[in-house]
Amino acid sequence: MSVPLWFFIACLGWVGVKLLRPPWWLVAVLMIGGYLLASSFLAPAIEIALKD
């Protein structure tokens, strides 16, 4: 069975929010921060660190 990565991440995030019950502002800050970090000049360094 092949599941798209975006669907797996969305399900994992949904389960995490349901189980851990973090404040919504923290979820929003993490999502926006991750999006901004992925398109920054640090993206190549993060990619190299995650590949190893």
All heavy atoms as a GROMACS GRO file, in nm:
protein
  408
    1MET      N    1   0.084  -0.118   0.000
    1MET     CA    2   0.000   0.000   0.000
    1MET      C    3   0.089   0.124   0.000
    1MET      O    4   0.182   0.135   0.080
    1MET     CB    5  -0.088  -0.001   0.124
    1MET     CG    6  -0.183   0.114   0.129
    1MET     SD    7  -0.304   0.090   0.259
    1MET     CE    8  -0.252   0.213   0.372
    2SER      N    9   0.061   0.214  -0.088
    2SER     CA   10   0.139   0.337  -0.099
    2SER      C   11   0.054   0.456  -0.053
    2SER      O   12  -0.055   0.480  -0.104
    2SER     CB   13   0.181   0.356  -0.245
    2SER     OG   14   0.254   0.474  -0.256
    3VAL      N   15   0.105   0.529   0.046
    3VAL     CA   16   0.035   0.645   0.101
    3VAL      C   17   0.117   0.769   0.070
    3VAL      O   18   0.238   0.769   0.093
    3VAL     CB   19   0.018   0.629   0.254
    3VAL    CG1   20  -0.049   0.751   0.313
    3VAL    CG2   21  -0.060   0.503   0.287
    4PRO      N   22   0.055   0.874   0.016
    4PRO     CA   23   0.129   0.997  -0.010
    4PRO      C   24   0.186   1.056   0.119
    4PRO      O   25   0.125   1.048   0.226
    4PRO     CB   26   0.025   1.091  -0.070
    4PRO     CG   27  -0.088   1.006  -0.112
    4PRO     CD   28  -0.084   0.884  -0.026
    5LEU      N   29   0.304   1.114   0.108
    5LEU     CA   30   0.372   1.170   0.226
    5LEU      C   31   0.289   1.281   0.291
    5LEU      O   32   0.279   1.287   0.414
    5LEU     CB   33   0.510   1.222   0.186
    5LEU     CG   34   0.593   1.283   0.298
    5LEU    CD1   35   0.621   1.178   0.405
    5LEU    CD2   36   0.721   1.340   0.243
    6TRP      N   37   0.227   1.366   0.212
    6TRP     CA   38   0.149   1.476   0.269
    6TRP      C   39   0.032   1.423   0.350
    6TRP      O   40  -0.004   1.479   0.453
    6TRP     CB   41   0.101   1.572   0.161
    6TRP     CG   42   0.004   1.512   0.064
    6TRP    CD1   43   0.034   1.454  -0.056
    6TRP    CD2   44  -0.137   1.502   0.079
    6TRP    NE1   45  -0.080   1.409  -0.115
    6TRP    CE2   46  -0.187   1.436  -0.035
    6TRP    CE3   47  -0.226   1.541   0.178
    6TRP    CZ2   48  -0.323   1.410  -0.052
    6TRP    CZ3   49  -0.361   1.514   0.160
    6TRP    CH2   50  -0.408   1.449   0.046
    7PHE      N   51  -0.028   1.313   0.305
    7PHE     CA   52  -0.141   1.254   0.377
    7PHE      C   53  -0.094   1.194   0.510
    7PHE      O   54  -0.159   1.209   0.613
    7PHE     CB   55  -0.209   1.148   0.291
    7PHE     CG   56  -0.331   1.089   0.355
    7PHE    CD1   57  -0.447   1.163   0.367
    7PHE    CD2   58  -0.330   0.959   0.403
    7PHE    CE1   59  -0.560   1.109   0.427
    7PHE    CE2   60  -0.441   0.904   0.463
    7PHE     CZ   61  -0.558   0.979   0.475
    8PHE      N   62   0.021   1.126   0.507
    8PHE     CA   63   0.076   1.068   0.629
    8PHE      C   64   0.110   1.176   0.731
    8PHE      O   65   0.078   1.164   0.850
    8PHE     CB   66   0.201   0.986   0.595
    8PHE     CG   67   0.272   0.933   0.716
    8PHE    CD1   68   0.219   0.827   0.788
    8PHE    CD2   69   0.390   0.989   0.759
    8PHE    CE1   70   0.282   0.778   0.900
    8PHE    CE2   71   0.455   0.942   0.870
    8PHE     CZ   72   0.400   0.836   0.941
    9ILE      N   73   0.171   1.284   0.686
    9ILE     CA   74   0.207   1.394   0.777
    9ILE      C   75   0.081   1.461   0.833
    9ILE      O   76   0.076   1.495   0.951
    9ILE     CB   77   0.298   1.495   0.705
    9ILE    CG1   78   0.433   1.429   0.677
    9ILE    CG2   79   0.316   1.622   0.786
    9ILE    CD1   80   0.526   1.512   0.593
   10ALA      N   81  -0.021   1.477   0.749
   10ALA     CA   82  -0.146   1.538   0.797
   10ALA      C   83  -0.212   1.449   0.903
   10ALA      O   84  -0.259   1.499   1.005
   10ALA     CB   85  -0.240   1.560   0.679
   11CYS      N   86  -0.214   1.318   0.880
   11CYS     CA   87  -0.272   1.226   0.978
   11CYS      C   88  -0.191   1.225   1.107
   11CYS      O   89  -0.249   1.224   1.217
   11CYS     CB   90  -0.280   1.085   0.920
   11CYS     SG   91  -0.404   1.067   0.792
   12LEU      N   92  -0.061   1.224   1.096
   12LEU     CA   93   0.026   1.227   1.213
   12LEU      C   94   0.006   1.356   1.293
   12LEU      O   95  -0.001   1.353   1.417
   12LEU     CB   96   0.171   1.213   1.170
   12LEU     CG   97   0.273   1.187   1.278
   12LEU    CD1   98   0.245   1.054   1.346
   12LEU    CD2   99   0.412   1.186   1.219
   13GLY      N  100  -0.007   1.467   1.225
   13GLY     CA  101  -0.032   1.594   1.292
   13GLY      C  102  -0.168   1.596   1.361
   13GLY      O  103  -0.181   1.645   1.474
   14TRP      N  104  -0.268   1.541   1.295
   14TRP     CA  105  -0.403   1.537   1.353
   14TRP      C  106  -0.405   1.453   1.480
   14TRP      O  107  -0.460   1.494   1.582
   14TRP     CB  108  -0.501   1.482   1.250
   14TRP     CG  109  -0.641   1.478   1.300
   14TRP    CD1  110  -0.728   1.583   1.312
   14TRP    CD2  111  -0.712   1.363   1.346
   14TRP    NE1  112  -0.847   1.540   1.361
   14TRP    CE2  113  -0.840   1.405   1.383
   14TRP    CE3  114  -0.678   1.229   1.358
   14TRP    CZ2  115  -0.934   1.316   1.433
   14TRP    CZ3  116  -0.773   1.142   1.407
   14TRP    CH2  117  -0.900   1.184   1.444
   15VAL      N  118  -0.340   1.337   1.475
   15VAL     CA  119  -0.333   1.250   1.593
   15VAL      C  120  -0.255   1.318   1.705
   15VAL      O  121  -0.294   1.312   1.822
   15VAL     CB  122  -0.271   1.113   1.556
   15VAL    CG1  123  -0.238   1.032   1.681
   15VAL    CG2  124  -0.364   1.035   1.466
   16GLY      N  125  -0.145   1.385   1.670
   16GLY     CA  126  -0.067   1.456   1.771
   16GLY      C  127  -0.146   1.566   1.839
   16GLY      O  128  -0.138   1.583   1.961
   17VAL      N  129  -0.224   1.640   1.763
   17VAL     CA  130  -0.306   1.747   1.821
   17VAL      C  131  -0.414   1.688   1.910
   17VAL      O  132  -0.442   1.739   2.018
   17VAL     CB  133  -0.366   1.835   1.708
   17VAL    CG1  134  -0.475   1.926   1.763
   17VAL    CG2  135  -0.257   1.918   1.642
   18LYS      N  136  -0.474   1.578   1.867
   18LYS     CA  137  -0.580   1.515   1.947
   18LYS      C  138  -0.526   1.456   2.077
   18LYS      O  139  -0.591   1.463   2.180
   18LYS     CB  140  -0.651   1.406   1.867
   18LYS     CG  141  -0.737   1.458   1.757
   18LYS     CD  142  -0.853   1.534   1.814
   18LYS     CE  143  -0.942   1.587   1.705
   18LYS     NZ  144  -1.052   1.667   1.754
   19LEU      N  145  -0.408   1.395   2.073
   19LEU     CA  146  -0.354   1.329   2.192
   19LEU      C  147  -0.285   1.427   2.287
   19LEU      O  148  -0.301   1.418   2.408
   19LEU     CB  149  -0.255   1.219   2.151
   19LEU     CG  150  -0.316   1.098   2.083
   19LEU    CD1  151  -0.208   1.000   2.043
   19LEU    CD2  152  -0.419   1.029   2.172
   20LEU      N  153  -0.204   1.518   2.233
   20LEU     CA  154  -0.125   1.607   2.318
   20LEU      C  155  -0.196   1.736   2.356
   20LEU      O  156  -0.160   1.800   2.453
   20LEU     CB  157   0.008   1.641   2.249
   20LEU     CG  158   0.098   1.520   2.220
   20LEU    CD1  159   0.220   1.564   2.144
   20LEU    CD2  160   0.138   1.451   2.349
   21ARG      N  161  -0.294   1.775   2.277
   21ARG     CA  162  -0.372   1.897   2.299
   21ARG      C  163  -0.286   2.022   2.320
   21ARG      O  164  -0.299   2.091   2.421
   21ARG     CB  165  -0.466   1.878   2.417
   21ARG     CG  166  -0.558   1.763   2.401
   21ARG     CD  167  -0.699   1.811   2.413
   21ARG     NE  168  -0.787   1.696   2.398
   21ARG     CZ  169  -0.894   1.700   2.324
   21ARG    NH1  170  -0.926   1.809   2.262
   21ARG    NH2  171  -0.970   1.594   2.313
   22PRO      N  172  -0.194   2.051   2.225
   22PRO     CA  173  -0.116   2.175   2.239
   22PRO      C  174  -0.206   2.296   2.207
   22PRO      O  175  -0.308   2.282   2.141
   22PRO     CB  176  -0.007   2.160   2.133
   22PRO     CG  177  -0.071   2.076   2.028
   22PRO     CD  178  -0.160   1.980   2.102
   23PRO      N  179  -0.168   2.413   2.255
   23PRO     CA  180  -0.246   2.532   2.219
   23PRO      C  181  -0.238   2.558   2.069
   23PRO      O  182  -0.135   2.532   2.006
   23PRO     CB  183  -0.181   2.644   2.298
   23PRO     CG  184  -0.053   2.590   2.351
   23PRO     CD  185  -0.058   2.442   2.344
   24TRP      N  186  -0.345   2.609   2.012
   24TRP     CA  187  -0.350   2.629   1.867
   24TRP      C  188  -0.249   2.730   1.818
   24TRP      O  189  -0.200   2.722   1.707
   24TRP     CB  190  -0.492   2.668   1.823
   24TRP     CG  191  -0.580   2.547   1.824
   24TRP    CD1  192  -0.676   2.517   1.914
   24TRP    CD2  193  -0.576   2.437   1.732
   24TRP    NE1  194  -0.732   2.395   1.884
   24TRP    CE2  195  -0.673   2.344   1.773
   24TRP    CE3  196  -0.498   2.408   1.621
   24TRP    CZ2  197  -0.696   2.225   1.705
   24TRP    CZ3  198  -0.521   2.289   1.554
   24TRP    CH2  199  -0.619   2.200   1.596
   25TRP      N  200  -0.215   2.829   1.903
   25TRP     CA  201  -0.115   2.927   1.861
   25TRP      C  202   0.020   2.860   1.843
   25TRP      O  203   0.097   2.898   1.755
   25TRP     CB  204  -0.108   3.043   1.959
   25TRP     CG  205  -0.062   3.007   2.097
   25TRP    CD1  206  -0.142   2.979   2.203
   25TRP    CD2  207   0.073   2.992   2.142
   25TRP    NE1  208  -0.065   2.946   2.312
   25TRP    CE2  209   0.067   2.955   2.278
   25TRP    CE3  210   0.197   3.006   2.082
   25TRP    CZ2  211   0.181   2.931   2.353
   25TRP    CZ3  212   0.312   2.983   2.157
   25TRP    CH2  213   0.303   2.946   2.290
   26LEU      N  214   0.052   2.759   1.926
   26LEU     CA  215   0.178   2.688   1.912
   26LEU      C  216   0.181   2.607   1.782
   26LEU      O  217   0.283   2.605   1.712
   26LEU     CB  218   0.200   2.597   2.033
   26LEU     CG  219   0.329   2.516   2.034
   26LEU    CD1  220   0.450   2.609   2.034
   26LEU    CD2  221   0.332   2.424   2.155
   27VAL      N  222   0.070   2.544   1.749
   27VAL     CA  223   0.062   2.470   1.624
   27VAL      C  224   0.082   2.565   1.506
   27VAL      O  225   0.158   2.536   1.413
   27VAL     CB  226  -0.074   2.397   1.613
   27VAL    CG1  227  -0.090   2.331   1.477
   27VAL    CG2  228  -0.089   2.295   1.725
   28ALA      N  229   0.018   2.680   1.510
   28ALA     CA  230   0.030   2.778   1.402
   28ALA      C  231   0.173   2.830   1.390
   28ALA      O  232   0.226   2.843   1.280
   28ALA     CB  233  -0.067   2.893   1.424
   29VAL      N  234   0.237   2.860   1.503
   29VAL     CA  235   0.374   2.910   1.500
   29VAL      C  236   0.469   2.806   1.443
   29VAL      O  237   0.556   2.838   1.361
   29VAL     CB  238   0.419   2.953   1.643
   29VAL    CG1  239   0.569   2.971   1.651
   29VAL    CG2  240   0.347   3.080   1.683
   30LEU      N  241   0.453   2.680   1.482
   30LEU     CA  242   0.539   2.574   1.429
   30LEU      C  243   0.519   2.554   1.279
   30LEU      O  244   0.615   2.534   1.205
   30LEU     CB  245   0.514   2.444   1.504
   30LEU     CG  246   0.565   2.440   1.648
   30LEU    CD1  247   0.522   2.311   1.715
   30LEU    CD2  248   0.714   2.457   1.652
   31MET      N  249   0.394   2.559   1.233
   31MET     CA  250   0.367   2.541   1.091
   31MET      C  251   0.422   2.657   1.009
   31MET      O  252   0.488   2.636   0.906
   31MET     CB  253   0.217   2.524   1.067
   31MET     CG  254   0.163   2.393   1.116
   31MET     SD  255  -0.014   2.376   1.097
   31MET     CE  256  -0.031   2.385   0.921
   32ILE      N  257   0.398   2.779   1.053
   32ILE     CA  258   0.447   2.896   0.980
   32ILE      C  259   0.599   2.902   0.986
   32ILE      O  260   0.665   2.931   0.885
   32ILE     CB  261   0.384   3.025   1.036
   32ILE    CG1  262   0.234   3.026   1.005
   32ILE    CG2  263   0.451   3.149   0.979
   32ILE    CD1  264   0.157   3.136   1.073
   33GLY      N  265   0.656   2.872   1.102
   33GLY     CA  266   0.801   2.872   1.116
   33GLY      C  267   0.867   2.768   1.027
   33GLY      O  268   0.970   2.793   0.965
   34GLY      N  269   0.809   2.650   1.019
   34GLY     CA  270   0.863   2.546   0.932
   34GLY      C  271   0.855   2.585   0.785
   34GLY      O  272   0.948   2.560   0.708
   35TYR      N  273   0.744   2.648   0.748
   35TYR     CA  274   0.729   2.692   0.609
   35TYR      C  275   0.833   2.799   0.575
   35TYR      O  276   0.897   2.794   0.469
   35TYR     CB  277   0.588   2.747   0.588
   35TYR     CG  278   0.566   2.805   0.452
   35TYR    CD1  279   0.547   2.722   0.342
   35TYR    CD2  280   0.566   2.942   0.431
   35TYR    CE1  281   0.527   2.775   0.216
   35TYR    CE2  282   0.546   2.996   0.307
   35TYR     CZ  283   0.528   2.912   0.199
   35TYR     OH  284   0.509   2.965   0.075
   36LEU      N  285   0.851   2.895   0.663
   36LEU     CA  286   0.948   3.002   0.638
   36LEU      C  287   1.091   2.950   0.640
   36LEU      O  288   1.174   2.994   0.561
   36LEU     CB  289   0.931   3.114   0.741
   36LEU     CG  290   0.801   3.193   0.732
   36LEU    CD1  291   0.791   3.292   0.846
   36LEU    CD2  292   0.790   3.263   0.598
   37LEU      N  293   1.120   2.856   0.728
   37LEU     CA  294   1.254   2.800   0.737
   37LEU      C  295   1.287   2.716   0.613
   37LEU      O  296   1.401   2.715   0.566
   37LEU     CB  297   1.266   2.714   0.863
   37LEU     CG  298   1.405   2.673   0.905
   37LEU    CD1  299   1.490   2.796   0.931
   37LEU    CD2  300   1.398   2.587   1.029
   38ALA      N  301   1.187   2.649   0.557
   38ALA     CA  302   1.209   2.565   0.439
   38ALA      C  303   1.245   2.648   0.316
   38ALA      O  304   1.312   2.599   0.226
   38ALA     CB  305   1.086   2.482   0.411
   39SER      N  306   1.200   2.773   0.313
   39SER     CA  307   1.230   2.856   0.197
   39SER      C  308   1.340   2.958   0.226
   39SER      O  309   1.359   3.052   0.150
   39SER     CB  310   1.104   2.928   0.150
   39SER     OG  311   1.054   3.010   0.252
   40SER      N  312   1.413   2.940   0.336
   40SER     CA  313   1.518   3.035   0.372
   40SER      C  314   1.654   2.987   0.320
   40SER      O  315   1.666   2.880   0.261
   40SER     CB  316   1.524   3.053   0.523
   40SER     OG  317   1.579   2.938   0.583
   41PHE      N  318   1.756   3.063   0.351
   41PHE     CA  319   1.892   3.026   0.309
   41PHE      C  320   1.944   2.907   0.390
   41PHE      O  321   2.045   2.847   0.354
   41PHE     CB  322   1.986   3.146   0.322
   41PHE     CG  323   2.011   3.189   0.463
   41PHE    CD1  324   2.120   3.141   0.534
   41PHE    CD2  325   1.924   3.276   0.526
   41PHE    CE1  326   2.143   3.180   0.665
   41PHE    CE2  327   1.946   3.316   0.656
   41PHE     CZ  328   2.055   3.267   0.726
   42LEU      N  329   1.876   2.871   0.498
   42LEU     CA  330   1.918   2.757   0.581
   42LEU      C  331   1.866   2.624   0.527
   42LEU      O  332   1.903   2.519   0.578
   42LEU     CB  333   1.867   2.776   0.724
   42LEU     CG  334   1.927   2.892   0.801
   42LEU    CD1  335   1.856   2.907   0.934
   42LEU    CD2  336   2.074   2.874   0.820
   43ALA      N  337   1.781   2.628   0.427
   43ALA     CA  338   1.720   2.506   0.374
   43ALA      C  339   1.823   2.402   0.327
   43ALA      O  340   1.808   2.283   0.358
   43ALA     CB  341   1.622   2.539   0.262
   44PRO      N  342   1.929   2.439   0.254
   44PRO     CA  343   2.027   2.337   0.214
   44PRO      C  344   2.096   2.270   0.333
   44PRO      O  345   2.120   2.149   0.331
   44PRO     CB  346   2.127   2.415   0.129
   44PRO     CG  347   2.053   2.533   0.079
   44PRO     CD  348   1.956   2.567   0.188
   45ALA      N  349   2.126   2.347   0.437
   45ALA     CA  350   2.190   2.289   0.554
   45ALA      C  351   2.097   2.192   0.626
   45ALA      O  352   2.139   2.086   0.673
   45ALA     CB  353   2.234   2.399   0.650
   46ILE      N  354   1.970   2.227   0.633
   46ILE     CA  355   1.872   2.139   0.696
   46ILE      C  356   1.856   2.012   0.615
   46ILE      O  357   1.846   1.902   0.670
   46ILE     CB  358   1.738   2.213   0.713
   46ILE    CG1  359   1.754   2.330   0.809
   46ILE    CG2  360   1.629   2.119   0.762
   46ILE    CD1  361   1.637   2.424   0.811
   47GLU      N  362   1.854   2.025   0.484
   47GLU     CA  363   1.839   1.908   0.396
   47GLU      C  364   1.956   1.811   0.415
   47GLU      O  365   1.936   1.690   0.424
   47GLU     CB  366   1.830   1.952   0.251
   47GLU     CG  367   1.810   1.837   0.156
   47GLU     CD  368   1.802   1.883   0.012
   47GLU    OE1  369   1.817   2.004  -0.014
   47GLU    OE2  370   1.784   1.798  -0.075
   48ILE      N  371   2.077   1.863   0.422
   48ILE     CA  372   2.194   1.778   0.442
   48ILE      C  373   2.187   1.708   0.577
   48ILE      O  374   2.216   1.589   0.589
   48ILE     CB  375   2.324   1.862   0.429
   48ILE    CG1  376   2.342   1.905   0.283
   48ILE    CG2  377   2.443   1.781   0.477
   48ILE    CD1  378   2.454   2.005   0.263
   49ALA      N  379   2.146   1.781   0.681
   49ALA     CA  380   2.137   1.723   0.815
   49ALA      C  381   2.031   1.614   0.821
   49ALA      O  382   2.049   1.513   0.891
   49ALA     CB  383   2.108   1.832   0.916
   50LEU      N  384   1.921   1.630   0.749
   50LEU     CA  385   1.814   1.531   0.754
   50LEU      C  386   1.843   1.409   0.668
   50LEU      O  387   1.786   1.302   0.692
   50LEU     CB  388   1.682   1.594   0.712
   50LEU     CG  389   1.626   1.697   0.810
   50LEU    CD1  390   1.499   1.757   0.754
   50LEU    CD2  391   1.600   1.635   0.946
   51LYS      N  392   1.927   1.421   0.568
   51LYS     CA  393   1.959   1.307   0.481
   51LYS      C  394   2.046   1.204   0.551
   51LYS      O  395   2.039   1.087   0.523
   51LYS     CB  396   2.029   1.354   0.354
   51LYS     CG  397   1.933   1.407   0.251
   51LYS     CD  398   2.005   1.432   0.121
   51LYS     CE  399   1.908   1.480   0.015
   51LYS     NZ  400   1.975   1.502  -0.111
   52ASP      N  401   2.131   1.249   0.641
   52ASP     CA  402   2.224   1.156   0.709
   52ASP      C  403   2.159   1.080   0.820
   52ASP      O  404   2.068   1.101   0.878
   52ASP     CB  405   2.344   1.232   0.764
   52ASP     CG  406   2.430   1.286   0.649
   52ASP    OD1  407   2.421   1.230   0.539
   52ASP    OD2  408   2.503   1.384   0.673
   0.00000   0.00000   0.00000
